[in-house]
Amino acid sequence: KQGYVPDGSGVWFQNKQLKPNERCVNDDELVLYLSKKL
């Protein structure tokens, strides 16, 4: 809706990129980076 799309780096947890199916905790340390063309 706002033009943001995932940046393609995947999901990050505690400043580390997660591997597929890796376990993590759903808290404030779980991040999905987004980007938007200006």
Gaussian input, Z-matrix of N, CA and C with variables (Angstrom, degrees):
# hf/3-21g

backbone

0 1
 N
 C     1     B1
 C     2     B2     1     A1
 N     3     B3     2     A2     1     D1
 C     4     B4     3     A3     2     D2
 C     5     B5     4     A4     3     D3
 N     6     B6     5     A5     4     D4
 C     7     B7     6     A6     5     D5
 C     8     B8     7     A7     6     D6
 N     9     B9     8     A8     7     D7
 C    10    B10     9     A9     8     D8
 C    11    B11    10    A10     9     D9
 N    12    B12    11    A11    10    D10
 C    13    B13    12    A12    11    D11
 C    14    B14    13    A13    12    D12
 N    15    B15    14    A14    13    D13
 C    16    B16    15    A15    14    D14
 C    17    B17    16    A16    15    D15
 N    18    B18    17    A17    16    D16
 C    19    B19    18    A18    17    D17
 C    20    B20    19    A19    18    D18
 N    21    B21    20    A20    19    D19
 C    22    B22    21    A21    20    D20
 C    23    B23    22    A22    21    D21
 N    24    B24    23    A23    22    D22
 C    25    B25    24    A24    23    D23
 C    26    B26    25    A25    24    D24
 N    27    B27    26    A26    25    D25
 C    28    B28    27    A27    26    D26
 C    29    B29    28    A28    27    D27
 N    30    B30    29    A29    28    D28
 C    31    B31    30    A30    29    D29
 C    32    B32    31    A31    30    D30
 N    33    B33    32    A32    31    D31
 C    34    B34    33    A33    32    D32
 C    35    B35    34    A34    33    D33
 N    36    B36    35    A35    34    D34
 C    37    B37    36    A36    35    D35
 C    38    B38    37    A37    36    D36
 N    39    B39    38    A38    37    D37
 C    40    B40    39    A39    38    D38
 C    41    B41    40    A40    39    D39
 N    42    B42    41    A41    40    D40
 C    43    B43    42    A42    41    D41
 C    44    B44    43    A43    42    D42
 N    45    B45    44    A44    43    D43
 C    46    B46    45    A45    44    D44
 C    47    B47    46    A46    45    D45
 N    48    B48    47    A47    46    D46
 C    49    B49    48    A48    47    D47
 C    50    B50    49    A49    48    D48
 N    51    B51    50    A50    49    D49
 C    52    B52    51    A51    50    D50
 C    53    B53    52    A52    51    D51
 N    54    B54    53    A53    52    D52
 C    55    B55    54    A54    53    D53
 C    56    B56    55    A55    54    D54
 N    57    B57    56    A56    55    D55
 C    58    B58    57    A57    56    D56
 C    59    B59    58    A58    57    D57
 N    60    B60    59    A59    58    D58
 C    61    B61    60    A60    59    D59
 C    62    B62    61    A61    60    D60
 N    63    B63    62    A62    61    D61
 C    64    B64    63    A63    62    D62
 C    65    B65    64    A64    63    D63
 N    66    B66    65    A65    64    D64
 C    67    B67    66    A66    65    D65
 C    68    B68    67    A67    66    D66
 N    69    B69    68    A68    67    D67
 C    70    B70    69    A69    68    D68
 C    71    B71    70    A70    69    D69
 N    72    B72    71    A71    70    D70
 C    73    B73    72    A72    71    D71
 C    74    B74    73    A73    72    D72
 N    75    B75    74    A74    73    D73
 C    76    B76    75    A75    74    D74
 C    77    B77    76    A76    75    D75
 N    78    B78    77    A77    76    D76
 C    79    B79    78    A78    77    D77
 C    80    B80    79    A79    78    D78
 N    81    B81    80    A80    79    D79
 C    82    B82    81    A81    80    D80
 C    83    B83    82    A82    81    D81
 N    84    B84    83    A83    82    D82
 C    85    B85    84    A84    83    D83
 C    86    B86    85    A85    84    D84
 N    87    B87    86    A86    85    D85
 C    88    B88    87    A87    86    D86
 C    89    B89    88    A88    87    D87
 N    90    B90    89    A89    88    D88
 C    91    B91    90    A90    89    D89
 C    92    B92    91    A91    90    D90
 N    93    B93    92    A92    91    D91
 C    94    B94    93    A93    92    D92
 C    95    B95    94    A94    93    D93
 N    96    B96    95    A95    94    D94
 C    97    B97    96    A96    95    D95
 C    98    B98    97    A97    96    D96
 N    99    B99    98    A98    97    D97
 C   100   B100    99    A99    98    D98
 C   101   B101   100   A100    99    D99
 N   102   B102   101   A101   100   D100
 C   103   B103   102   A102   101   D101
 C   104   B104   103   A103   102   D102
 N   105   B105   104   A104   103   D103
 C   106   B106   105   A105   104   D104
 C   107   B107   106   A106   105   D105
 N   108   B108   107   A107   106   D106
 C   109   B109   108   A108   107   D107
 C   110   B110   109   A109   108   D108
 N   111   B111   110   A110   109   D109
 C   112   B112   111   A111   110   D110
 C   113   B113   112   A112   111   D111

   B1=1.4456
   B2=1.5282
   B3=1.3118
   B4=1.4594
   B5=1.5247
   B6=1.3315
   B7=1.4517
   B8=1.5150
   B9=1.3292
   B10=1.4613
   B11=1.5242
   B12=1.3399
   B13=1.4642
   B14=1.5244
   B15=1.3359
   B16=1.4660
   B17=1.5325
   B18=1.3323
   B19=1.4677
   B20=1.5216
   B21=1.3360
   B22=1.4578
   B23=1.5111
   B24=1.3340
   B25=1.4728
   B26=1.5200
   B27=1.3186
   B28=1.4594
   B29=1.5175
   B30=1.3179
   B31=1.4646
   B32=1.5266
   B33=1.3301
   B34=1.4606
   B35=1.5259
   B36=1.3406
   B37=1.4656
   B38=1.5222
   B39=1.3167
   B40=1.4678
   B41=1.5254
   B42=1.3295
   B43=1.4706
   B44=1.5196
   B45=1.3308
   B46=1.4610
   B47=1.5242
   B48=1.3282
   B49=1.4614
   B50=1.5238
   B51=1.3418
   B52=1.4583
   B53=1.5219
   B54=1.3049
   B55=1.4618
   B56=1.5293
   B57=1.3387
   B58=1.4673
   B59=1.5318
   B60=1.3098
   B61=1.4713
   B62=1.5230
   B63=1.3312
   B64=1.4600
   B65=1.5264
   B66=1.3268
   B67=1.4634
   B68=1.5231
   B69=1.3357
   B70=1.4591
   B71=1.5265
   B72=1.3202
   B73=1.4611
   B74=1.5264
   B75=1.3142
   B76=1.4607
   B77=1.5269
   B78=1.3482
   B79=1.4576
   B80=1.5288
   B81=1.3200
   B82=1.4622
   B83=1.5227
   B84=1.3177
   B85=1.4616
   B86=1.5318
   B87=1.3224
   B88=1.4667
   B89=1.5331
   B90=1.3527
   B91=1.4623
   B92=1.5274
   B93=1.3184
   B94=1.4611
   B95=1.5266
   B96=1.3308
   B97=1.4602
   B98=1.5186
   B99=1.3241
   B100=1.4587
   B101=1.5207
   B102=1.3233
   B103=1.4621
   B104=1.5273
   B105=1.3207
   B106=1.4619
   B107=1.5246
   B108=1.3274
   B109=1.4611
   B110=1.5235
   B111=1.3100
   B112=1.4690
   B113=1.5099
   A1=110.82
   A2=117.19
   A3=121.19
   A4=113.03
   A5=117.49
   A6=120.44
   A7=114.83
   A8=117.94
   A9=121.35
   A10=110.05
   A11=115.98
   A12=122.16
   A13=108.49
   A14=118.44
   A15=119.98
   A16=109.95
   A17=116.93
   A18=120.38
   A19=113.37
   A20=117.98
   A21=120.89
   A22=114.95
   A23=117.75
   A24=120.01
   A25=112.51
   A26=117.71
   A27=120.65
   A28=113.09
   A29=115.40
   A30=122.44
   A31=109.14
   A32=115.52
   A33=122.01
   A34=109.16
   A35=116.38
   A36=121.94
   A37=108.09
   A38=116.70
   A39=123.85
   A40=110.85
   A41=115.56
   A42=124.30
   A43=113.98
   A44=118.03
   A45=122.70
   A46=108.55
   A47=115.60
   A48=120.54
   A49=109.43
   A50=116.62
   A51=120.87
   A52=111.53
   A53=115.68
   A54=122.06
   A55=107.78
   A56=118.43
   A57=120.16
   A58=111.88
   A59=116.97
   A60=126.08
   A61=114.01
   A62=118.41
   A63=120.72
   A64=109.31
   A65=116.76
   A66=121.18
   A67=110.88
   A68=114.88
   A69=121.50
   A70=107.75
   A71=115.13
   A72=121.63
   A73=108.00
   A74=116.69
   A75=120.87
   A76=108.44
   A77=115.55
   A78=120.82
   A79=109.07
   A80=117.59
   A81=121.83
   A82=113.54
   A83=118.68
   A84=122.24
   A85=112.24
   A86=118.41
   A87=123.02
   A88=108.61
   A89=116.30
   A90=120.42
   A91=110.95
   A92=116.29
   A93=123.29
   A94=105.51
   A95=116.33
   A96=120.52
   A97=110.36
   A98=115.16
   A99=122.83
   A100=109.28
   A101=116.11
   A102=120.49
   A103=109.05
   A104=114.52
   A105=120.62
   A106=108.12
   A107=116.64
   A108=119.92
   A109=108.69
   A110=115.19
   A111=120.23
   A112=111.74
   D1=-41.66
   D2=-178.79
   D3=-95.24
   D4=-1.78
   D5=178.38
   D6=92.84
   D7=5.65
   D8=178.70
   D9=-84.60
   D10=140.37
   D11=177.33
   D12=-134.19
   D13=150.93
   D14=176.41
   D15=-56.73
   D16=142.10
   D17=-176.78
   D18=-78.02
   D19=-6.47
   D20=176.18
   D21=94.25
   D22=-2.29
   D23=-178.75
   D24=-88.29
   D25=-5.43
   D26=178.64
   D27=87.60
   D28=-161.77
   D29=-176.97
   D30=-95.01
   D31=140.20
   D32=-179.78
   D33=-118.35
   D34=144.23
   D35=176.53
   D36=-139.66
   D37=124.47
   D38=-177.77
   D39=52.80
   D40=47.11
   D41=177.69
   D42=62.43
   D43=24.05
   D44=176.77
   D45=-128.28
   D46=136.88
   D47=178.54
   D48=-73.48
   D49=128.57
   D50=-178.57
   D51=-81.49
   D52=145.36
   D53=173.26
   D54=-83.38
   D55=158.32
   D56=177.76
   D57=-54.50
   D58=134.44
   D59=178.52
   D60=66.40
   D61=12.67
   D62=176.85
   D63=-74.38
   D64=141.09
   D65=-178.46
   D66=-79.10
   D67=147.78
   D68=175.80
   D69=-155.52
   D70=174.99
   D71=178.30
   D72=-103.87
   D73=135.30
   D74=178.31
   D75=-82.83
   D76=87.55
   D77=179.17
   D78=-140.51
   D79=-163.23
   D80=-177.13
   D81=-68.19
   D82=-9.77
   D83=179.65
   D84=-89.66
   D85=-7.89
   D86=-179.49
   D87=-88.63
   D88=123.28
   D89=-171.54
   D90=-132.97
   D91=138.35
   D92=168.23
   D93=-122.02
   D94=111.51
   D95=-177.20
   D96=-78.20
   D97=138.91
   D98=179.85
   D99=-121.05
   D100=156.20
   D101=175.64
   D102=-135.23
   D103=163.88
   D104=-179.52
   D105=-147.86
   D106=132.26
   D107=175.86
   D108=-73.38
   D109=134.49
   D110=179.85
   D111=-101.18

